[in-house]
Amino acid sequence: MSFKTENAFIDATYHQAGRRARSITQGKPSPLRQSTSLEQLEENEQPVSSISDSSPRTAIDVQNLLAAIHKLQTWYKIQDISWIPDINDNENDDVKELKNAPGKPPKLQEQAPPVFRKALDALASFCVSREDEVVAVGLEAWHAKKTNQDWVRLLIATDDGVEDESKQQLRLIWKSIKDIASSFNGRSASSTEESKDSVEEFWQDTQELIGNFTILCLSFSFERWKKEINSDISLLLAVPLDGFAKSHPFRTVRENIQNLYAVYTSPKAKIGKPHTEDKKKWRQFVSCLAETQESIEIFMSSDPFIGPESHVYAHYFPSMKSYVKKVPAYLDMVQHLQMAACSSECKGLLKRPFSLYALPAMSNTARDVPHTAKDWQCLLEKAASIERDKYELDPDVIARGTEYMAQEPVARDLPVHCELKLVLEAMQRPKAVYAYIGMSKLSCYGCYKFLDALNNIYGTKFGTRGCTMKARHPWQFPPGLLFGKQVADQTYRSLAWSWIRGYHGYRPKCRHFQLGSVHSVPSVATGDVPTSSNPTTIKRKEGESHWFNGSFACSVSKGLRRVSSLLVSRRDSV
């Protein structure tokens, strides 16, 4: 018996689900789970010369563009491109058309409680077992009809395979959270008329649970925290204290961080990392860290990087704000997990029995990747083709950039990033997996744009805690999506649209000036420049920058019109 509705997308989804069910019963892999090879994706590739701004872009285009952005960001050391407009705020006609096709399915993903979002991020951060590893954690909750029992499954993924110690750490942390929640919920359910001894016994047991839980989290991440403390300690100590009063909060922050360095993180530390069994020294460490956390909160509450003293910090330590936030970050995450354990919103989830599923590695080998400077130039020209009427390449800047990009080869082994693997897994369980994905780091620019396009096409609400605005490569477009071509096309256009406005290898086109015609006077197109009163820097050639705003463009246009009118009147008088 076939099921049909008036919505073609839902019909296709039900058809796909039926194929998947039949495949499971026959022992065959799911059609949605089958990986589309890069060779199959490359069948739709077209020569650059034949591509128009309306031609659909493919997954290979997305991967190669991200490789180019990654190389150029590395070369120019772009630290902050957050001013680049987002595709949701300024959409062109192509993206608007894509958003309306195909139809959107019902909203099937569950929304995680707000307090649990930070807890998922903390879970991912405390499971990082290797340097520069990125961990993603998802949550699946469902009701088993056969056993009439509610279950929870934790999904963990990395860009590669998940290490055994990361799995074990996640199990221990979740069990500890459940124990803390059980302790609080058990007391709240008991009678309010309790003896003083029972109350003291409860708090002693609870403090013991929280203490052991804190040690479990901080001991696993101590080396990463130590590296972050030592990274810029010299810059912090270089800030002179002469201009600060004795009661200034910065003095307290500097003293506390210097004490942490001397006792726990320096090469000649007095204590170093305490042993797991030495709970007394761990309590001392947590106490010092909590004191530092409090002093930093007092310091940051005074907005120190806005007032007249901000130039002192900027001169000696430009990135002090991000540094002081990293010092108590792991203690903050422990507290987020404790809040989730005691929260009424998470009470039902933490009562359920749980299991753990680690997603396997998912990667592919690229057949054709850019090699020469000409290959990279063609790739940048393809990106500019979506705004062919507005932007053109700056030959000098592009030549230097492509020469650098061709010096080192591009990685051929392309993994699917961890948050995107969780999304693919969630597409198999749309009624159970929470849409929020916990991350140990901010998502890269490619994953952020992919999730945005996926949500627009499918009508889902997948998301992470934020984006670094930097491309990370190697990066593979997730294979096997039902509407993968539409998602790839919109992801590419969103990436290219933002990049050509941020990279100074592209320059806006100007209309040609024709003598004797008032209407042919060169002017700045309103779609190419910001109209706000705040000037926006638009980088052009290396070592040169220009700024435009609406009033400046208007005055230039009026002045040129006056000159043109004067020339016309002189010609007529002659």
N, C-alpha and C positions, 0 to 999 in steps of 0.2 A: 504494500500500500504506500503510495507516494504522498508526500506532504508538500503543498504549495501555498504560497501567500502572494500578495501583490508586490512584495519587496524582493527584487531579484537577488540582492545581496544575501538576505536571510535564506532564500531558497538555495543559493550556492553553499552557504555555511552548513545547512542541514544535509545537503548532498555530500559535502566533504566529511561531515561527521559520520554519515552512513558508510562511506568508503572506509573510514578509519575503523569503525566497528567491525566491518567484514574482514578487514585486514588483520585485526587482532585475533578474531576467531580462526582465521586460516593460518596464523603464525607468520604473517607478512608484515614488513615495516609500514608504518603509517604514511600515507601520501604527503601529509603536511610536514612530517618529520624528515622526509627524504631530502638530502642536501642537493641543491642544484649546483653543479660544478661550474667553475669559472669559464670553462670552455663553452658550456651552454649559454651562459650569460653573455659571452663575447660574440655570439651569433648576431646580436642586434647592434654591434658596433658599426659605425659608419666613418668614412674618412672625414677629417676635420673640414676640408674644403666643401663638402656637400652638406654640412650640418647647418641648419638655420636655427634661429632663436626659439622656434616652436617645436623642433625635433625632440622627441622624448630622450632623456638621458638614462643610462643604465647603471647597474651596480658597479661595474668596472669604472665608469666615470667618477662615481662617488669616491671609490678607493684611491684612484690616481690623484684626484683633486686634493684629498686629505693628505696624501703623501707630499704634494707640492706645498701645501700650506704649512705642514710640519717642518719641512726643510727651510722655508723662508722665515718662519717664526724663529727657528733655531739660529739662523744666520743673523737676523736683525736683533735677536734677543728681545723680542716684543714681550714686555712684562704685563702690560695692561691694555687690552683692546675692548674693554667693556663699553666704550662709547659707540662701537659699531651697532647700528640699528638692528633690532630683531625683526624677523620676518613677520611676526604677528602684528607689529606696530605699523609697518609700512609694507603693504603687500602690493605686488604688481598683478597685472591681469592674469598672467599664466597661473600663478599659484591660486588665485581665487577660483579659476575654472577647475583646477584639480580638486579643490576642497569640496566641490559640489558633486563630484563623481568618484567612486560609486556611492550608493546609499550607505548610511551608517547603521550598524547593528544596535541592538539594545545595549545599555550600559550594564555589563555583566560583572566587572571587577568590583570587589568590595573595597571600601575606603577604610584604611587603618585609623584607629583613634589617634588624635593629634599627639598625645603623650607617647604613643608607641612608635611614632616615626623616628624620633630622636633615639629611642631605644634600639630600633633596627640598625641605625647608623652606628651606634655604639657597639652592637654585636659584631658588625662587620669589621670595625676598627680593632677590636680585641682579638680577632682571629687571624690577623696578618702574621704569617710565620717567616716570610722572606723579605729582604730589602726590595723596595720599589714594587712590591706586590699590591695588587688591587683586589679587594674582596667585595662581593655583593651577597646580600642575604635577603631572601624573600620568605614569606609566610603563607602557608596554605592551611585553611581551616574548613572542615567539612563534617557532615553527619553521616555515619555509617548506618544504613537502614537495617542491615542484617543483624548487627549487634546492638542497634539502638544506642550508639555511643558517639560522642563528639570527639574528634581527633584534631591534632595540630601537626603539621609537618614543616620543618625548617629546611629551606632550600639554600644551599651555599654554592658559590661559583667563583672561580678566578679566571683570568685570561688563559691560563693553562689548566693543568689538573690540580685538584685540591689536595694539599698535603694532609697526611694522617693526623699530625699534631693540631692542625687547624680544626679538623672534624672533632677531635677529642676535646679541644678547648671550647668549642661551641656547645657540645653536650654538657660539659661541666658548668658552664655559665648559665645555660637554660635551667639545669637542675637546681642550681643555687637560687636563681630567681624564683622558681616554683616553691622552694623551701621557705624563702622569705615571705612570699605571698601567702603561703599556707599558715605561717606563724601569725601574721597580722589578721588574716581572715578568721582564724580559729579563735583569736582573742575577742574580735568584734562580735562573734556569734555567741560567745559565752556570757554568763551573767555579769551585770555591771557591779553587783555586790561582791567584790573580791577582797580578800585579805591583803594587807600590806606586803606580806611575804610572797604571795603569789604574783603580785605586780612586779616586785623586784626580781623575782625569778624569771618572769617573762622578759623583762628588759635585759637581763643578763644574757639569756639565751638569744634574744634578737641581736644584741650587740655582737655576740660571738659569731652569729651567722653573717652579719654585715661585714665584720672584720675579716673573716675568712674569704668572703666574696670579693672584698677590695683587694686583698693580697693576690687572689687568683687572677684578677684582671690586670693589676699593675705589674706583677712579676713577669707575666707573659710579654708585656709591651715595654718593659723597663729599658731595653737597649735602644729601641726606637725613640723613646722619650729622652734618653741620655744624649743621643745624637742631635736631637732638635735643640736641647739646651746648650750644647757645646758649639752649635753651628755659628752663632753670632754673639757669644758672650763677650768677646773682645770689643765689639762695637758698643755694647751696652756699657761696659766699664770705661770706655773712652769718653763718654759724655761727662763733661766737667760739672761739678756740684757747686761751683762758686756762685752762680746766679740763682740758686735755689735756697729758700729759707730752710731753717732747721726742721720745721714742721711740715715741709712740703711732702706730699704723698710719693713723689718720685724717689726720694731718698729711701723710703721704706721699701719700695719695690726693688730698687737696685740692691739694697742690703740683703733682702730675702733671697733673691735669685743668686747673688754672689755666695750666700751661705749654702744653698742647694748645690751649687757647682763645687764648692770646696769640700763638702762632706760626702756627696754622692756621685758626681759625674766627672770630676777632673781626673787626669791620669794618675795623680797622687792623692786620690780621695781618702778622707779619714775612714769612711765606712764602705763606700761603694754600694753595690747591690746587696741588700741583706739576704741571708739564706731563707729559704721558704719556711723552715721550722722556727726561725728566730722571730717570733711574733712581736716581741718587745721592740726590736729595732724597726720592724715594719710599722708599728704604731707611731714611733718617733718620726719616721719618714712621712707617713700620711699627715701627721700633725704639722710638720714643717711645710708640706705642700698645701695644706688647707690654709695655713697662715699666709702663705704667698698668694694664694687665690683671693683671699679677702683683701689684701693690700692692693692687688691689681684691680679688683672691682672698685675700690675707693678711688684709685688713680684714674681709671677710665671714666668714672661718673662725672669727673670735672671737665670732660672734653679737652684733654691736654693738647691735642693736635690741631686745635682751631684757634686758640688764643694767641697772645703776643709771644709766649714762650715756645710756640711750635717751631720757630726757625732753629732753635737750639737742637731739638731732636732731629729735624730734617738735615741739618748740617753734618752731624756726627753719625746718625743712625736713621736713614730714610725709611727703613722698613720696621721700625720699632713697634708700631701698632700690631702688626701681624705676629711679631716675635713674642710680645708679652701675652698675647692671646693663646699661643701654643703652649706656654709653660704650664698652666693648670688644665689644659684641654682633656687629658686622660682622667683626671679627677672629676671634671665636669661630666664626662661620659659615664663614669661609675654612678654618679648621682642620678643621671637620667634613667639608668637601669633600675636603680632603687625606687625612683618615683613610679616607674611603670609597674614594679612589683606590688607597690602599695596602692595603686590606682584602682578605683572601682570600674573604670572603663576596660581594664585588662583582666579583671577578676575572672570572667568567664573563660578567657583564653588560657590563662595559667592553670586552671583546674584540669584541663584536658590532658590525657596522655599524649606524648609526642614521639615523633621519629625524625630521622635526619636523612636527607638525600643530597649527595654531592654530585653536581653536574659534571660530566666528563668534558675533556678538552674538545674543542670544535675548531678546526683550522683547515685551510686549504692552501694549495700552491698556485700562485699566479703564473699564468703562462707567458703573458706579454706585459712587461712593465716598462716605463720610460727609462731610457739609458742616456741618450745624447742630449746636448743642449737644444737641438732642434725638436726632439721629442717633448721636452718640457715646455718649449715655446708654443708648440701646437696645443698642448694641454691648457696653457694659460689663455690662448686665443679662443679655445672652445668655451672656457668659462666666461670670457668677455662677450661671446656671441649672444647670451641671453639679454644683454643690454647693448646690442650692436649700435643702436641709434644714439646712445647717450655716452658711451665710453669707448676709448681706444687705448691701445698699448703704448706705453712710453718706451721707445726702442732702446735707449741707453740703460734705463733701469732694468728692463727685461733681459737685456744681453748680459749684464753683470750677474743678475739673479740666476739665470739658466746656466751660466758657466759654473757657478758655485754648486748648483743642484746636480750637475753631471759629474762632479768630482767623485762622489761615493755612490755605489749602486743601491738600489731600493731593495728592501727585504722581500723575498718571494713567499715565505711562509707567513700567511696572514691569519691570525686568530680572530675569532669572534669575541668581542669584549664581554666581560662577565655580566654586566647588567642586561646586555642584549640577549645573552643565553637564557637568562631568567625570564625575559619577555617571551622568547620562543617557547619556553616550558609552560609559561602561564597561558599561552594561546591554546594549549592542550586542555587546560583546566579553567576555562573562563568564569565558572561560577564559584570558584573556591579561592583562588590566589588573590592576595591583596595587591592593589595597584601600586602601592608605594614600595620602592626597592631601597633597602638600606645599603649604603656605600661607605667604604673606608676612606675614599677620596672623592672629590668632586668629579663628575662625569666629564669626559673630554668633549671637545666641540662637535666631533662627528656623532657621538652617541646622543648628545643633546638634540641635535638637528634631526637625527633619525627618529627619536621618540616623539618629537613634535610632529613630524610628518606622519608617523604611524597613528598617533592619536587623531589627527585630522582625517585620515582615510578610514580608519576602523571605528572611530567614535569612542575609543578607549581613553583611560586617564592614567596611563603609566607615567611615573615620574621618579626622580631622585632629588637629593637635597640641593643640587645646584650644578653649575657648569664652570669650568676653568677658563673658557673662551680660548683654549689652546688645543690644537690638533695633536692627537697622539697616534703614532704609527709604529708598527704595522697595525692595520685595521681592516676588517673584512665586513662587507655587507652581509647581514644575517640571511642565510638561504632558506628557501622553502615557504615563503609567505604567499598567501592566497592572492593578494594584490601587490606582489613585490615590485612590479614594474612601476605602478603608480607611486608607491612609497619611495622608490629609488629616484624617480624623476623629481618629485617634490623635494626630497632631501638634497639633491644636487643643486636645484635652483635656489633653495634657501641658503646653502653654503656659498654658492657663487655670488649670489646677490649681496650677501654681507661682505664677502671678501673683496670684491672689486671696489667697494666703498671704503675699505680700510687699507688696502695695499697700494702704495704710491706708484706701483708699476702700471696702474691704470689711471688715465686722466680723462676728465670730461671733455666732450667735443664742444666746440664753439662754432656758431654760425659765421659765415664769411661776410666781411664788410664790403658793400658795393656802393661806390660813390654815386650820389644823386638820388638815392632811394632811402627814404626815412625808415621804411619798414624792414630794410635789410641791415639795420644797425646791429652790430654784435651785442648780445645781451646774455646774461647768465640764466639758463633755463631754471624755472622754479622747481622742477622736479629733481634737479641735481644738487641743490644747496639747501641747507637748513634755513627755515624762515623765522626761527626764534631769535630773540634779542641777544642770546649768548653766542659769541663766535665759536665756530667749530673748526678745529684745525684739520686741514686736508693736505696730507703730505703729497708732494709732487716728486721732484728729483731728489737724489740723495744730497743731504746737507742743505736743503731748501724747503721752506714751508710757506703756504699762503693761507690766509683766513678770509672767509666771506661770510657776510650775513645779509639779511633781507634789505636793510637800509643801505648798506654799501652797494649792493647790486643795483638797487633802484637809482642811487645817485649817479653811478657810472652810466647806466642806460640813459638817464635824462641828459647828462653832459654830452654824450655822444650824439644824441638827437639834436642838441643845440648846434654842435659842430657841423652835423650833416645839413641842417637847415641853413646855416650860414653859408656853406659852400654852394648849396643850390641857389640861394639868392644872389650870390656873386656871379655865378655862371649865367643866371637869367639877365642880370644887369649888363653883362658883357655882350 
